[in-house]
Amino acid sequence: MGCIKSLSCSLAVALLLVTGMAHSARMQCDVNGSHWRDVAYLKAPMKRYSPYIKCISWTAYQFDLPEELIYSILYVERGSVNGQCSFNRNGTKDCGPAQINDVRIGELKRFKLSREDIRHKPCHNIWAMGYLLRREIEKAGGDIWRGVGNYHYHYSVNKNIHSRYVKRVQDAWSTLVTSTKEHCRENLVNK
């Protein structure tokens, strides 16, 4: 079941709108029609993902996720696009832009995505993130933020790690909103 058809998901989206987290429709400069995407990928750390904007947009569309959420997770994860992985204390590896943990590879086998695909193909990695994120949201009964946290670290295992990650993603989204507003203001002043 898609997010739009789920009552709990609809309530979560409504809550996002009320709390000011979902700015997709408003995150556009009225002056010149610039989209938030025009600003978001200009500077580090997100500049490295600019060649994959279409992958990010498509993933958001395909899995019925806010594109800003995908952006925010990438902002937090800051994974490599050149095949490097980071090693965790527990012996696992996080690879690619979305830092997909290798313990999740089994969940992606049905799509014929290999460890090497996740590591060396940024678009495949971003797509896998969308799939895993959507799956976690559905398992959380449509609760977007519980799903985001579970994407990183399951709530039942460690609530503190889970909550810190959710806060970091929310802060990244807030930073995106702020930088877009500043860009729009600067363009308004310079016109």
N, CA and C atoms as a LAMMPS dump frame, in Angstrom:
ITEM: TIMESTEP
0
ITEM: NUMBER OF ATOMS
573
ITEM: BOX BOUNDS ff ff ff
-5.0000000000000000e+02 5.0000000000000000e+02
-5.0000000000000000e+02 5.0000000000000000e+02
-5.0000000000000000e+02 5.0000000000000000e+02
ITEM: ATOMS id mol type element x y z
1 1 1 N 0.842 -1.173 0
2 1 2 C 0 0 0
3 1 3 C 0.885 1.234 0
4 2 1 N 0.582 2.18 -0.868
5 2 2 C 1.38 3.389 -0.943
6 2 3 C 1.079 4.337 0.203
7 3 1 N 1.972 5.257 0.414
8 3 2 C 1.851 6.202 1.524
9 3 3 C 0.579 7.034 1.417
10 4 1 N 0.226 7.474 0.235
11 4 2 C -0.919 8.351 0.064
12 4 3 C -2.21 7.641 0.471
13 5 1 N -2.297 6.328 0.245
14 5 2 C -3.508 5.581 0.552
15 5 3 C -3.602 5.187 2.019
16 6 1 N -2.56 5.345 2.763
17 6 2 C -2.526 4.93 4.162
18 6 3 C -2.965 6.081 5.06
19 7 1 N -3.958 5.824 5.916
20 7 2 C -4.46 6.863 6.807
21 7 3 C -3.373 7.367 7.741
22 8 1 N -2.616 6.448 8.342
23 8 2 C -1.574 6.887 9.272
24 8 3 C -0.504 7.69 8.548
25 9 1 N -0.212 7.309 7.308
26 9 2 C 0.771 8.067 6.534
27 9 3 C 0.21 9.449 6.193
28 10 1 N -1.072 9.503 5.834
29 10 2 C -1.693 10.789 5.529
30 10 3 C -1.647 11.708 6.736
31 11 1 N -1.882 11.13 7.913
32 11 2 C -1.797 11.926 9.132
33 11 3 C -0.376 12.407 9.374
34 12 1 N 0.602 11.543 9.087
35 12 2 C 2.006 11.935 9.258
36 12 3 C 2.365 13.066 8.3
37 13 1 N 1.895 12.97 7.056
38 13 2 C 2.164 14.027 6.076
39 13 3 C 1.496 15.327 6.529
40 14 1 N 0.268 15.227 7.043
41 14 2 C -0.415 16.418 7.556
42 14 3 C 0.378 17.033 8.702
43 15 1 N 0.909 16.188 9.584
44 15 2 C 1.722 16.675 10.692
45 15 3 C 2.978 17.371 10.173
46 16 1 N 3.597 16.803 9.139
47 16 2 C 4.773 17.444 8.547
48 16 3 C 4.418 18.831 8.023
49 17 1 N 3.272 18.937 7.381
50 17 2 C 2.853 20.229 6.845
51 17 3 C 2.604 21.228 7.964
52 18 1 N 1.949 20.782 9.021
53 18 2 C 1.651 21.657 10.15
54 18 3 C 2.93 22.108 10.841
55 19 1 N 3.898 21.192 10.986
56 19 2 C 5.131 21.539 11.689
57 19 3 C 6.118 22.28 10.798
58 20 1 N 5.777 22.462 9.536
59 20 2 C 6.65 23.23 8.661
60 20 3 C 7.782 22.424 8.059
61 21 1 N 7.727 21.102 8.14
62 21 2 C 8.805 20.288 7.59
63 21 3 C 8.62 20.028 6.097
64 22 1 N 7.41 20.021 5.611
65 22 2 C 7.181 19.721 4.201
66 22 3 C 6.979 21.033 3.453
67 23 1 N 7.993 21.458 2.749
68 23 2 C 7.958 22.758 2.08
69 23 3 C 8.058 22.635 0.566
70 24 1 N 7.832 21.461 0.058
71 24 2 C 8.057 21.223 -1.357
72 24 3 C 7.344 22.252 -2.227
73 25 1 N 6.07 22.468 -1.976
74 25 2 C 5.311 23.393 -2.809
75 25 3 C 5.755 24.834 -2.594
76 26 1 N 6.192 25.16 -1.381
77 26 2 C 6.571 26.537 -1.074
78 26 3 C 8.051 26.792 -1.287
79 27 1 N 8.827 25.768 -1.452
80 27 2 C 10.276 25.951 -1.549
81 27 3 C 10.671 26.311 -2.968
82 28 1 N 10.196 27.444 -3.38
83 28 2 C 10.476 27.946 -4.705
84 28 3 C 10.513 29.456 -4.593
85 29 1 N 11.477 30.073 -5.253
86 29 2 C 11.562 31.532 -5.218
87 29 3 C 10.453 32.114 -6.078
88 30 1 N 9.659 32.983 -5.482
89 30 2 C 8.58 33.609 -6.236
90 30 3 C 9.122 34.538 -7.316
91 31 1 N 10.303 35.103 -7.068
92 31 2 C 10.865 36.095 -7.976
93 31 3 C 11.246 35.479 -9.317
94 32 1 N 12.049 34.439 -9.274
95 32 2 C 12.543 33.883 -10.534
96 32 3 C 12.141 32.432 -10.747
97 33 1 N 11.328 31.89 -9.859
98 33 2 C 10.847 30.523 -10.021
99 33 3 C 11.888 29.458 -9.747
100 34 1 N 13.004 29.817 -9.129
101 34 2 C 14.028 28.821 -8.805
102 34 3 C 13.442 27.755 -7.898
103 35 1 N 13.825 26.543 -8.14
104 35 2 C 13.403 25.415 -7.315
105 35 3 C 14.468 25.181 -6.257
106 36 1 N 14.089 24.588 -5.124
107 36 2 C 15.07 24.336 -4.064
108 36 3 C 16.241 23.516 -4.576
109 37 1 N 15.995 22.643 -5.551
110 37 2 C 17.055 21.812 -6.124
111 37 3 C 18.156 22.669 -6.751
112 38 1 N 17.772 23.852 -7.275
113 38 2 C 18.748 24.743 -7.904
114 38 3 C 19.786 25.234 -6.901
115 39 1 N 19.433 25.24 -5.642
116 39 2 C 20.297 25.742 -4.578
117 39 3 C 20.986 24.6 -3.84
118 40 1 N 20.237 23.563 -3.585
119 40 2 C 20.66 22.511 -2.65
120 40 3 C 21.953 21.802 -3.033
121 41 1 N 22.201 21.647 -4.3
122 41 2 C 23.35 20.847 -4.734
123 41 3 C 24.534 21.693 -5.195
124 42 1 N 24.518 22.984 -4.858
125 42 2 C 25.594 23.873 -5.292
126 42 3 C 26.856 23.775 -4.441
127 43 1 N 26.694 23.472 -3.154
128 43 2 C 27.828 23.51 -2.225
129 43 3 C 28.065 22.147 -1.588
130 44 1 N 29.263 22.015 -1.015
131 44 2 C 29.585 20.803 -0.259
132 44 3 C 28.661 20.745 0.956
133 45 1 N 28.297 19.606 1.414
134 45 2 C 28.705 18.276 0.968
135 45 3 C 27.847 17.734 -0.167
136 46 1 N 26.796 18.458 -0.56
137 46 2 C 25.828 17.91 -1.514
138 46 3 C 26.242 18.042 -2.968
139 47 1 N 27.258 18.85 -3.241
140 47 2 C 27.69 19.048 -4.623
141 47 3 C 28.068 17.72 -5.291
142 48 1 N 28.65 16.803 -4.518
143 48 2 C 29.061 15.51 -5.093
144 48 3 C 27.883 14.695 -5.606
145 49 1 N 26.666 15.021 -5.141
146 49 2 C 25.475 14.277 -5.575
147 49 3 C 24.751 14.944 -6.739
148 50 1 N 25.233 16.105 -7.189
149 50 2 C 24.538 16.82 -8.266
150 50 3 C 24.395 16.004 -9.553
151 51 1 N 25.35 15.131 -9.908
152 51 2 C 25.127 14.323 -11.11
153 51 3 C 23.99 13.307 -10.959
154 52 1 N 23.49 13.13 -9.737
155 52 2 C 22.491 12.092 -9.472
156 52 3 C 21.134 12.677 -9.094
157 53 1 N 20.923 13.949 -9.413
158 53 2 C 19.662 14.603 -9.063
159 53 3 C 18.477 13.856 -9.668
160 54 1 N 18.6 13.416 -10.906
161 54 2 C 17.487 12.689 -11.534
162 54 3 C 17.236 11.357 -10.835
163 55 1 N 18.288 10.696 -10.383
164 55 2 C 18.127 9.441 -9.628
165 55 3 C 17.381 9.715 -8.329
166 56 1 N 17.736 10.804 -7.685
167 56 2 C 17.104 11.168 -6.414
168 56 3 C 15.63 11.484 -6.64
169 57 1 N 15.334 12.287 -7.662
170 57 2 C 13.943 12.641 -7.973
171 57 3 C 13.128 11.405 -8.328
172 58 1 N 13.699 10.54 -9.159
173 58 2 C 12.989 9.332 -9.571
174 58 3 C 12.727 8.417 -8.381
175 59 1 N 13.715 8.259 -7.522
176 59 2 C 13.551 7.412 -6.339
177 59 3 C 12.434 7.952 -5.451
178 60 1 N 12.427 9.257 -5.235
179 60 2 C 11.371 9.871 -4.421
180 60 3 C 10.005 9.61 -5.041
181 61 1 N 9.907 9.792 -6.35
182 61 2 C 8.643 9.563 -7.05
183 61 3 C 8.228 8.097 -6.965
184 62 1 N 9.147 7.205 -7.274
185 62 2 C 8.817 5.781 -7.329
186 62 3 C 8.35 5.238 -5.982
187 63 1 N 8.949 5.711 -4.906
188 63 2 C 8.613 5.183 -3.586
189 63 3 C 7.713 6.118 -2.779
190 64 1 N 7.158 7.131 -3.466
191 64 2 C 6.197 8.028 -2.839
192 64 3 C 6.769 8.639 -1.559
193 65 1 N 7.962 9.2 -1.7
194 65 2 C 8.669 9.824 -0.584
195 65 3 C 8.942 11.286 -0.928
196 66 1 N 8.942 12.171 0.046
197 66 2 C 9.33 13.551 -0.253
198 66 3 C 10.792 13.59 -0.724
199 67 1 N 11.025 14.26 -1.83
200 67 2 C 12.39 14.357 -2.343
201 67 3 C 13.307 15.023 -1.321
202 68 1 N 12.764 15.958 -0.565
203 68 2 C 13.551 16.625 0.464
204 68 3 C 14.017 15.646 1.539
205 69 1 N 13.231 14.604 1.766
206 69 2 C 13.62 13.588 2.743
207 69 3 C 14.817 12.79 2.228
208 70 1 N 14.783 12.417 0.954
209 70 2 C 15.916 11.703 0.35
210 70 3 C 17.164 12.587 0.448
211 71 1 N 17.011 13.858 0.065
212 71 2 C 18.113 14.82 0.155
213 71 3 C 18.657 14.862 1.581
214 72 1 N 17.761 14.976 2.555
215 72 2 C 18.168 15.132 3.955
216 72 3 C 18.921 13.916 4.466
217 73 1 N 18.492 12.732 4.068
218 73 2 C 19.209 11.519 4.479
219 73 3 C 20.59 11.484 3.829
220 74 1 N 20.669 11.843 2.558
221 74 2 C 21.983 11.899 1.903
222 74 3 C 22.876 12.937 2.58
223 75 1 N 22.298 14.048 2.979
224 75 2 C 23.048 15.1 3.673
225 75 3 C 23.634 14.564 4.975
226 76 1 N 22.844 13.785 5.698
227 76 2 C 23.301 13.21 6.966
228 76 3 C 24.325 12.104 6.723
229 77 1 N 24.045 11.23 5.779
230 77 2 C 24.924 10.077 5.542
231 77 3 C 26.247 10.48 4.899
232 78 1 N 26.187 11.396 3.934
233 78 2 C 27.382 11.915 3.254
234 78 3 C 28.307 10.824 2.73
235 79 1 N 27.698 9.8 2.16
236 79 2 C 28.475 8.676 1.654
237 79 3 C 29.196 8.984 0.358
238 80 1 N 30.159 8.175 0.088
239 80 2 C 31.022 8.309 -1.079
240 80 3 C 30.294 7.913 -2.365
241 81 1 N 30.698 8.526 -3.475
242 81 2 C 30.189 8.124 -4.787
243 81 3 C 31.259 7.369 -5.571
244 82 1 N 32.405 7.128 -4.955
245 82 2 C 33.52 6.501 -5.677
246 82 3 C 33.825 5.074 -5.221
247 83 1 N 32.869 4.431 -4.572
248 83 2 C 33.059 3.033 -4.208
249 83 3 C 33.655 2.779 -2.839
250 84 1 N 34.002 3.828 -2.122
251 84 2 C 34.56 3.617 -0.786
252 84 3 C 33.446 3.297 0.206
253 85 1 N 33.786 2.489 1.188
254 85 2 C 32.854 2.133 2.266
255 85 3 C 33.449 2.585 3.585
256 86 1 N 32.58 2.818 4.554
257 86 2 C 33.067 3.08 5.908
258 86 3 C 32.824 1.828 6.742
259 87 1 N 33.741 1.592 7.638
260 87 2 C 33.685 0.382 8.454
261 87 3 C 33.132 0.714 9.828
262 88 1 N 32.21 -0.111 10.284
263 88 2 C 31.579 0.075 11.589
264 88 3 C 32.278 -0.776 12.644
265 89 1 N 32.123 -0.384 13.897
266 89 2 C 32.743 -1.122 15.005
267 89 3 C 32.264 -2.569 15.085
268 90 1 N 31.06 -2.832 14.605
269 90 2 C 30.529 -4.192 14.682
270 90 3 C 30.966 -5.078 13.511
271 91 1 N 31.862 -4.559 12.669
272 91 2 C 32.398 -5.343 11.562
273 91 3 C 31.638 -5.212 10.256
274 92 1 N 30.533 -4.482 10.259
275 92 2 C 29.78 -4.284 9.017
276 92 3 C 30.336 -3.073 8.272
277 93 1 N 29.894 -2.922 7.016
278 93 2 C 30.322 -1.796 6.189
279 93 3 C 29.101 -1.022 5.718
280 94 1 N 29.255 0.301 5.609
281 94 2 C 28.257 1.18 5.01
282 94 3 C 28.848 1.686 3.7
283 95 1 N 28.088 1.518 2.61
284 95 2 C 28.627 1.855 1.289
285 95 3 C 27.708 2.791 0.512
286 96 1 N 28.336 3.579 -0.346
287 96 2 C 27.621 4.436 -1.278
288 96 3 C 27.062 5.697 -0.648
289 97 1 N 26.43 6.529 -1.486
290 97 2 C 25.91 7.813 -1.024
291 97 3 C 24.983 7.696 0.189
292 98 1 N 24.123 6.678 0.2
293 98 2 C 23.152 6.511 1.285
294 98 3 C 23.683 5.63 2.408
295 99 1 N 24.952 5.247 2.309
296 99 2 C 25.587 4.432 3.349
297 99 3 C 24.754 3.196 3.691
298 100 1 N 24.42 2.419 2.654
299 100 2 C 23.658 1.182 2.84
300 100 3 C 24.548 0.183 3.566
301 101 1 N 24.063 -0.322 4.695
302 101 2 C 24.82 -1.29 5.48
303 101 3 C 24.77 -2.64 4.786
304 102 1 N 25.899 -3.33 4.762
305 102 2 C 25.956 -4.595 4.028
306 102 3 C 25.049 -5.684 4.606
307 103 1 N 24.57 -5.536 5.84
308 103 2 C 23.621 -6.526 6.357
309 103 3 C 22.274 -6.43 5.641
310 104 1 N 22.045 -5.342 4.915
311 104 2 C 20.765 -5.157 4.219
312 104 3 C 20.796 -5.67 2.785
313 105 1 N 21.937 -6.139 2.343
314 105 2 C 22.062 -6.623 0.962
315 105 3 C 21.055 -7.736 0.684
316 106 1 N 20.826 -8.6 1.642
317 106 2 C 19.862 -9.689 1.47
318 106 3 C 18.475 -9.197 1.104
319 107 1 N 18.089 -8.036 1.626
320 107 2 C 16.78 -7.462 1.322
321 107 3 C 16.698 -6.964 -0.124
322 108 1 N 17.848 -6.806 -0.762
323 108 2 C 17.894 -6.249 -2.117
324 108 3 C 18.151 -7.306 -3.183
325 109 1 N 18.427 -8.525 -2.769
326 109 2 C 18.759 -9.604 -3.719
327 109 3 C 17.639 -9.837 -4.724
328 110 1 N 16.389 -9.723 -4.295
329 110 2 C 15.271 -9.978 -5.214
330 110 3 C 15.263 -9.006 -6.386
331 111 1 N 15.966 -7.889 -6.246
332 111 2 C 16.087 -6.916 -7.334
333 111 3 C 17.397 -7.095 -8.095
334 112 1 N 18.087 -8.164 -7.765
335 112 2 C 19.375 -8.497 -8.387
336 112 3 C 20.416 -7.395 -8.17
337 113 1 N 20.326 -6.728 -7.022
338 113 2 C 21.327 -5.733 -6.65
339 113 3 C 22.391 -6.42 -5.811
340 114 1 N 23.602 -6.298 -6.246
341 114 2 C 24.712 -6.938 -5.539
342 114 3 C 25.392 -5.939 -4.61
343 115 1 N 26.244 -6.455 -3.786
344 115 2 C 27.083 -5.635 -2.912
345 115 3 C 27.883 -4.633 -3.76
346 116 1 N 28.38 -5.092 -4.897
347 116 2 C 29.169 -4.223 -5.787
348 116 3 C 28.311 -3.117 -6.403
349 117 1 N 27.063 -3.44 -6.756
350 117 2 C 26.153 -2.409 -7.277
351 117 3 C 25.943 -1.307 -6.242
352 118 1 N 25.692 -1.724 -5.006
353 118 2 C 25.438 -0.772 -3.922
354 118 3 C 26.681 0.077 -3.665
355 119 1 N 27.813 -0.523 -3.821
356 119 2 C 29.074 0.167 -3.548
357 119 3 C 29.504 1.102 -4.677
358 120 1 N 29.364 0.658 -5.929
359 120 2 C 29.96 1.382 -7.061
360 120 3 C 28.973 2.12 -7.965
361 121 1 N 27.688 1.931 -7.785
362 121 2 C 26.699 2.573 -8.657
363 121 3 C 25.798 3.476 -7.815
364 122 1 N 26.123 4.773 -7.769
365 122 2 C 25.377 5.688 -6.905
366 122 3 C 23.859 5.67 -7.118
367 123 1 N 23.407 5.588 -8.364
368 123 2 C 21.955 5.572 -8.596
369 123 3 C 21.313 4.313 -8.022
370 124 1 N 22 3.188 -8.133
371 124 2 C 21.485 1.949 -7.542
372 124 3 C 21.421 2.086 -6.021
373 125 1 N 22.431 2.709 -5.455
374 125 2 C 22.497 2.908 -4.011
375 125 3 C 21.346 3.801 -3.538
376 126 1 N 21.113 4.879 -4.25
377 126 2 C 20.039 5.81 -3.89
378 126 3 C 18.681 5.123 -4.034
379 127 1 N 18.507 4.349 -5.101
380 127 2 C 17.265 3.601 -5.289
381 127 3 C 17.056 2.617 -4.141
382 128 1 N 18.124 1.924 -3.741
383 128 2 C 18.039 0.965 -2.633
384 128 3 C 17.629 1.681 -1.348
385 129 1 N 18.158 2.875 -1.131
386 129 2 C 17.766 3.656 0.039
387 129 3 C 16.273 3.939 0.009
388 130 1 N 15.761 4.352 -1.147
389 130 2 C 14.325 4.618 -1.271
390 130 3 C 13.488 3.389 -0.978
391 131 1 N 13.915 2.26 -1.522
392 131 2 C 13.194 1.007 -1.274
393 131 3 C 13.205 0.648 0.212
394 132 1 N 14.385 0.67 0.816
395 132 2 C 14.506 0.309 2.233
396 132 3 C 13.746 1.29 3.123
397 133 1 N 13.813 2.563 2.787
398 133 2 C 13.116 3.584 3.564
399 133 3 C 11.601 3.389 3.473
400 134 1 N 11.087 3.204 2.264
401 134 2 C 9.646 2.974 2.087
402 134 3 C 9.216 1.734 2.867
403 135 1 N 10.029 0.694 2.79
404 135 2 C 9.726 -0.557 3.497
405 135 3 C 9.679 -0.331 5.015
406 136 1 N 10.624 0.428 5.533
407 136 2 C 10.641 0.711 6.974
408 136 3 C 9.441 1.57 7.388
409 137 1 N 9.052 2.512 6.548
410 137 2 C 7.882 3.342 6.848
411 137 3 C 6.629 2.476 6.883
412 138 1 N 6.496 1.585 5.922
413 138 2 C 5.338 0.685 5.898
414 138 3 C 5.327 -0.218 7.125
415 139 1 N 6.495 -0.758 7.496
416 139 2 C 6.573 -1.622 8.685
417 139 3 C 6.247 -0.844 9.955
418 140 1 N 6.47 0.468 9.928
419 140 2 C 6.172 1.327 11.083
420 140 3 C 4.737 1.854 11.022
421 141 1 N 3.907 1.228 10.209
422 141 2 C 2.506 1.633 10.124
423 141 3 C 2.306 2.984 9.469
424 142 1 N 3.247 3.401 8.626
425 142 2 C 3.139 4.679 7.932
426 142 3 C 3.786 5.839 8.672
427 143 1 N 4.369 5.571 9.815
428 143 2 C 5.038 6.613 10.6
429 143 3 C 6.375 6.947 9.924
430 144 1 N 6.408 8.09 9.256
431 144 2 C 7.585 8.471 8.469
432 144 3 C 8.836 8.542 9.333
433 145 1 N 8.759 9.228 10.461
434 145 2 C 9.966 9.426 11.261
435 145 3 C 10.424 8.139 11.933
436 146 1 N 9.498 7.283 12.327
437 146 2 C 9.904 5.973 12.864
438 146 3 C 10.604 5.184 11.746
439 147 1 N 10.064 5.261 10.53
440 147 2 C 10.683 4.585 9.393
441 147 3 C 12.07 5.119 9.085
442 148 1 N 12.23 6.438 9.15
443 148 2 C 13.545 7.049 8.919
444 148 3 C 14.541 6.54 9.952
445 149 1 N 14.144 6.555 11.198
446 149 2 C 15.028 6.061 12.257
447 149 3 C 15.364 4.598 12.082
448 150 1 N 14.363 3.793 11.706
449 150 2 C 14.591 2.359 11.519
450 150 3 C 15.455 2.071 10.298
451 151 1 N 15.42 2.966 9.32
452 151 2 C 16.315 2.828 8.166
453 151 3 C 17.76 2.796 8.66
454 152 1 N 18.039 3.611 9.655
455 152 2 C 19.395 3.722 10.19
456 152 3 C 19.674 2.697 11.29
457 153 1 N 18.783 2.618 12.255
458 153 2 C 19.018 1.754 13.422
459 153 3 C 17.672 1.485 14.07
460 154 1 N 17.301 0.234 14.193
461 154 2 C 15.953 -0.112 14.63
462 154 3 C 15.637 0.414 16.029
463 155 1 N 14.461 1.007 16.141
464 155 2 C 13.987 1.633 17.376
465 155 3 C 14.042 0.683 18.567
466 156 1 N 13.62 -0.559 18.362
467 156 2 C 13.558 -1.501 19.487
468 156 3 C 14.939 -1.895 19.998
469 157 1 N 15.97 -1.711 19.175
470 157 2 C 17.33 -2.079 19.574
471 157 3 C 17.963 -0.978 20.425
472 158 1 N 17.855 0.265 19.964
473 158 2 C 18.445 1.371 20.719
474 158 3 C 17.687 2.661 20.4
475 159 1 N 16.809 3.044 21.297
476 159 2 C 15.964 4.229 21.084
477 159 3 C 16.778 5.517 20.98
478 160 1 N 17.894 5.612 21.707
479 160 2 C 18.707 6.832 21.67
480 160 3 C 19.361 7.033 20.314
481 161 1 N 19.977 5.99 19.768
482 161 2 C 20.599 6.094 18.437
483 161 3 C 19.526 6.419 17.404
484 162 1 N 18.409 5.737 17.494
485 162 2 C 17.28 5.947 16.589
486 162 3 C 16.839 7.416 16.622
487 163 1 N 16.599 7.932 17.824
488 163 2 C 16.104 9.307 17.98
489 163 3 C 17.121 10.346 17.521
490 164 1 N 18.391 10.117 17.806
491 164 2 C 19.44 11.056 17.361
492 164 3 C 19.481 11.129 15.842
493 165 1 N 19.351 9.989 15.18
494 165 2 C 19.378 9.971 13.717
495 165 3 C 18.184 10.741 13.151
496 166 1 N 17.006 10.486 13.686
497 166 2 C 15.809 11.198 13.226
498 166 3 C 16.016 12.704 13.381
499 167 1 N 16.542 13.129 14.504
500 167 2 C 16.797 14.557 14.75
501 167 3 C 17.787 15.116 13.73
502 168 1 N 18.824 14.361 13.421
503 168 2 C 19.809 14.82 12.431
504 168 3 C 19.165 14.994 11.056
505 169 1 N 18.295 14.07 10.661
506 169 2 C 17.617 14.177 9.362
507 169 3 C 16.659 15.367 9.376
508 170 1 N 15.924 15.55 10.454
509 170 2 C 15.03 16.706 10.559
510 170 3 C 15.824 18.012 10.507
511 171 1 N 16.966 18.051 11.172
512 171 2 C 17.816 19.245 11.131
513 171 3 C 18.333 19.508 9.717
514 172 1 N 18.685 18.449 8.994
515 172 2 C 19.149 18.608 7.608
516 172 3 C 18.035 19.182 6.744
517 173 1 N 16.816 18.716 6.941
518 173 2 C 15.667 19.228 6.192
519 173 3 C 15.468 20.706 6.518
520 174 1 N 15.578 21.038 7.784
521 174 2 C 15.436 22.425 8.214
522 174 3 C 16.526 23.307 7.595
523 175 1 N 17.747 22.802 7.528
524 175 2 C 18.852 23.525 6.889
525 175 3 C 18.554 23.757 5.412
526 176 1 N 17.988 22.767 4.75
527 176 2 C 17.606 22.9 3.346
528 176 3 C 16.587 24.025 3.181
529 177 1 N 15.594 24.049 4.035
530 177 2 C 14.563 25.089 3.972
531 177 3 C 15.191 26.467 4.186
532 178 1 N 16.034 26.583 5.2
533 178 2 C 16.678 27.861 5.521
534 178 3 C 17.564 28.34 4.376
535 179 1 N 18.391 27.451 3.827
536 179 2 C 19.295 27.865 2.745
537 179 3 C 18.515 28.257 1.496
538 180 1 N 17.396 27.605 1.247
539 180 2 C 16.57 27.966 0.096
540 180 3 C 15.963 29.349 0.298
541 181 1 N 15.46 29.606 1.493
542 181 2 C 14.886 30.932 1.786
543 181 3 C 15.945 32.024 1.659
544 182 1 N 17.152 31.758 2.173
545 182 2 C 18.234 32.743 2.071
546 182 3 C 18.588 33.009 0.616
547 183 1 N 18.655 31.962 -0.191
548 183 2 C 18.949 32.106 -1.615
549 183 3 C 17.879 32.971 -2.283
550 184 1 N 16.637 32.719 -1.958
551 184 2 C 15.546 33.495 -2.546
552 184 3 C 15.634 34.966 -2.143
553 185 1 N 15.929 35.208 -0.856
554 185 2 C 16.066 36.59 -0.377
555 185 3 C 17.206 37.303 -1.097
556 186 1 N 18.341 36.612 -1.24
557 186 2 C 19.494 37.212 -1.927
558 186 3 C 19.147 37.546 -3.367
559 187 1 N 18.437 36.654 -4.034
560 187 2 C 18.046 36.911 -5.42
561 187 3 C 17.069 38.074 -5.514
562 188 1 N 16.208 38.215 -4.527
563 188 2 C 15.248 39.311 -4.507
564 188 3 C 15.977 40.643 -4.341
565 189 1 N 16.963 40.681 -3.445
566 189 2 C 17.74 41.898 -3.193
567 189 3 C 18.58 42.259 -4.414
568 190 1 N 19.132 41.274 -5.099
569 190 2 C 20.008 41.513 -6.248
570 190 3 C 19.252 41.856 -7.523
571 191 1 N 17.959 41.768 -7.524
572 191 2 C 17.193 42.074 -8.748
573 191 3 C 16.924 43.536 -8.869
